[in-house]
Amino acid sequence: MSRPSTAIRFLAGAALLAVAACSDSTSPTNREPLPVVRTVQPPDLGTLARAVPGFGGLFLDNGVPTVYLTDVSKRGPAERALSGFAQSRGFSPGEIRVLQGWYAYGDLDRWSQAVSFEAFDQGGVVFVDLDEASNRVLVGVERGASHANITSLAARLGVPAEAIVTRDVDPIQYAATLQDQVRPVVAGVQIHFGNFLCSIGFNAVSGGQNSFVTASHCTNTQGGVEGTQYFQSLSSQPNSFIGTEVADPVYVRGRKGTACPKSRRCRFSDASRAAYAAGVPFTLGGIAQTSGPNNGSLTITGTFNVTSEGDAVVGDIVNKVGRTTGWTQGVVTNTCVNTGVSGSNIVQLCQTFVSAGVGGGDSGSDVFGLTGGNSVRLLGILWGGNGAGTQFVYSPITNVEQELGPLTTF
């Protein structure tokens, strides 16, 4: 859904995903490459809800733009609102697929936020999502956790029983080896801080200050600036000191009238910014490229170049490059998910889930969409994944800049 830990598990919105520590114990896994697909900036769902009567969600079904409408005979406004998006994906407006929706997007949004605020206190909740692909509110719970508690909560909040789906899911973990010293510094390579390893998400300039962005939990203290020092790739190497943490907003406690659930601490991104030390060479917009997606290679063969920023929609194919599992690629399964971090009281608001490989040490990685050649669209910062290493979670770039301020990234 689109709205605005150090083990590696994640928790989503009113859902809880377990997070594991930033370590390098996970080995790369070979997988069949997915097709290279270009991403295109999707329309804002809130705007669609206002422009299209009965709009209930937008997603890609095997690449085909698909919408839910509560009245399928009223497809005209949907075709007009989505004509540009459909054409950018190679479809005419008349080829947009319309499905019978039972609930309007505005109602689902209201219900999902209400459930999110309360659900984490039920225990075992991994995430809460307005699921565009099912026209329902989806709640993920750890295996063995009660579904009945969620059903009762929904009833108490006035959410129709048919509008909410509870599913058993794996907890989400933090991802904390591109493992050699690389100069100029590019995104995706290993960084060392304290006793942990993470990855550089992207280089940026903020207020004239040369910087790089990584995960907030890839600092000595998650949330708040304590001046974490970073080395690339290891502090034991000569000339390895590269910078110092300078921006990392504190987490805010939940209260009525806010998106943050009660008894939890929240942010919209697991992101922090470090200032490069004087004289450290880096490539603005550069992301390390390996030989191909999902093959386990950590050998740098080239460089991706960030040429734009944007968001992803459910069904998009996106990518990440990180120190442990290299370049992995997969499908966006959920957007704007309030994600809980296992073993903590942290909820990361409005995060994106991707069905793709991840491992310990990948935290902080860049997430991007391919737009042609070596050009890419920067989408956000990876911060976690499930224990099986088959799903990662990232903070969208809009959330990152909401909290860290405007960033020049290319």
Secondary structure as the mmCIF struct_conf table of DSSP 4:
data_model
#
loop_
_struct_conf.conf_type_id
_struct_conf.id
_struct_conf.beg_label_comp_id
_struct_conf.beg_label_asym_id
_struct_conf.beg_label_seq_id
_struct_conf.end_label_comp_id
_struct_conf.end_label_asym_id
_struct_conf.end_label_seq_id
STRN STRN1 ALA A 7 ALA A 7
BEND BEND1 ILE A 8 ILE A 8
STRN STRN2 ARG A 9 ARG A 9
STRN STRN3 ALA A 12 ALA A 12
TURN_TY1_P TURN_TY1_P1 GLY A 13 ALA A 14
STRN STRN4 ALA A 15 LEU A 17
STRN STRN5 ALA A 20 ALA A 20
BEND BEND2 CYS A 22 CYS A 22
BEND BEND3 ASP A 24 ASP A 24
HELX_LH_PP_P HELX_LH_PP_P1 THR A 26 PRO A 28
HELX_LH_PP_P HELX_LH_PP_P2 GLU A 32 VAL A 36
STRN STRN6 ARG A 38 ARG A 38
HELX_LH_PP_P HELX_LH_PP_P3 GLN A 41 ASP A 44
HELX_RH_AL_P HELX_RH_AL_P1 LEU A 45 ALA A 51
BEND BEND4 VAL A 52 VAL A 52
TURN_TY1_P TURN_TY1_P2 PRO A 53 GLY A 54
STRN STRN7 PHE A 55 ASP A 61
TURN_TY1_P TURN_TY1_P3 ASN A 62 GLY A 63
STRN STRN8 VAL A 64 LEU A 69
BEND BEND5 THR A 70 ASP A 71
TURN_TY1_P TURN_TY1_P4 VAL A 72 SER A 73
HELX_RH_AL_P HELX_RH_AL_P2 ARG A 75 SER A 88
TURN_TY1_P TURN_TY1_P5 ARG A 89 GLY A 90
HELX_RH_3T_P HELX_RH_3T_P1 PRO A 93 GLU A 95
STRN STRN9 ARG A 97 GLN A 100
BEND BEND6 TRP A 102 TYR A 103
HELX_RH_AL_P HELX_RH_AL_P3 TYR A 105 ALA A 119
HELX_RH_3T_P HELX_RH_3T_P2 PHE A 120 GLN A 122
BEND BEND7 GLY A 123 GLY A 124
STRN STRN10 VAL A 125 ASP A 131
TURN_TY1_P TURN_TY1_P6 GLU A 132 ASN A 135
STRN STRN11 ARG A 136 GLU A 142
TURN_TY1_P TURN_TY1_P7 ARG A 143 GLY A 144
BEND BEND8 ALA A 145 ALA A 145
BEND BEND9 HIS A 147 HIS A 147
HELX_RH_AL_P HELX_RH_AL_P4 ALA A 148 ARG A 156
TURN_TY1_P TURN_TY1_P8 LEU A 157 GLY A 158
HELX_RH_3T_P HELX_RH_3T_P3 ALA A 161 ALA A 163
STRN STRN12 ILE A 164 VAL A 169
HELX_LH_PP_P HELX_LH_PP_P4 ASP A 170 PRO A 171
STRN STRN13 ILE A 172 TYR A 174
BEND BEND10 ASP A 180 ASP A 180
BEND BEND11 ARG A 183 PRO A 184
STRN STRN14 VAL A 185 ALA A 187
TURN_TY1_P TURN_TY1_P9 GLY A 188 GLY A 188
BEND BEND12 VAL A 189 VAL A 189
STRN STRN15 GLN A 190 PHE A 193
TURN_TY1_P TURN_TY1_P10 GLY A 194 ASN A 195
STRN STRN16 PHE A 196 SER A 199
STRN STRN17 PHE A 202 SER A 206
TURN_TY1_P TURN_TY1_P11 GLY A 207 GLY A 208
STRN STRN18 GLN A 209 THR A 214
TURN_TY1_P TURN_TY1_P12 SER A 216 HIS A 217
BEND BEND13 CYS A 218 GLY A 224
STRN STRN19 GLN A 229 PHE A 231
BEND BEND14 GLN A 232 SER A 233
TURN_TY1_P TURN_TY1_P13 SER A 235 SER A 236
BEND BEND15 GLN A 237 GLN A 237
TURN_TY1_P TURN_TY1_P14 PRO A 238 ASN A 239
STRN STRN20 PHE A 241 ALA A 247
HELX_LH_PP_P HELX_LH_PP_P5 PRO A 249 TYR A 251
STRN STRN21 VAL A 252 ARG A 253
TURN_TY1_P TURN_TY1_P15 LYS A 256 GLY A 257
BEND BEND16 THR A 258 CYS A 260
HELX_LH_PP_P HELX_LH_PP_P6 PRO A 261 PRO A 261
TURN_TY1_P TURN_TY1_P16 LYS A 262 SER A 263
STRN STRN22 ARG A 265 ARG A 267
BEND BEND17 PHE A 268 PHE A 268
STRN STRN23 SER A 272 TYR A 276
HELX_LH_PP_P HELX_LH_PP_P7 ALA A 277 ALA A 277
TURN_TY1_P TURN_TY1_P17 ALA A 278 GLY A 279
STRN STRN24 PHE A 282 GLN A 289
BEND BEND18 SER A 291 GLY A 292
TURN_TY1_P TURN_TY1_P18 PRO A 293 ASN A 294
BEND BEND19 ASN A 295 ASN A 295
STRN STRN25 GLY A 302 GLU A 309
TURN_TY1_P TURN_TY1_P19 VAL A 314 GLY A 315
STRN STRN26 ILE A 317 GLY A 322
TURN_TY1_P TURN_TY1_P20 ARG A 323 THR A 325
STRN STRN27 GLY A 326 VAL A 341
TURN_TY1_P TURN_TY1_P21 SER A 342 GLY A 343
BEND BEND20 SER A 344 ASN A 345
STRN STRN28 ILE A 346 SER A 355
BEND BEND21 ALA A 356 ALA A 356
TURN_TY1_P TURN_TY1_P22 GLY A 360 GLY A 361
TURN_TY1_P TURN_TY1_P23 SER A 363 GLY A 364
STRN STRN29 ASP A 366 GLY A 372
TURN_TY1_P TURN_TY1_P24 GLY A 373 ASN A 374
STRN STRN30 SER A 375 ASN A 386
TURN_TY1_P TURN_TY1_P25 GLY A 387 ALA A 388
BEND BEND22 GLY A 389 THR A 390
STRN STRN31 PHE A 392 PRO A 396
HELX_RH_AL_P HELX_RH_AL_P5 ILE A 397 LEU A 404
STRN STRN32 THR A 408 THR A 408
#
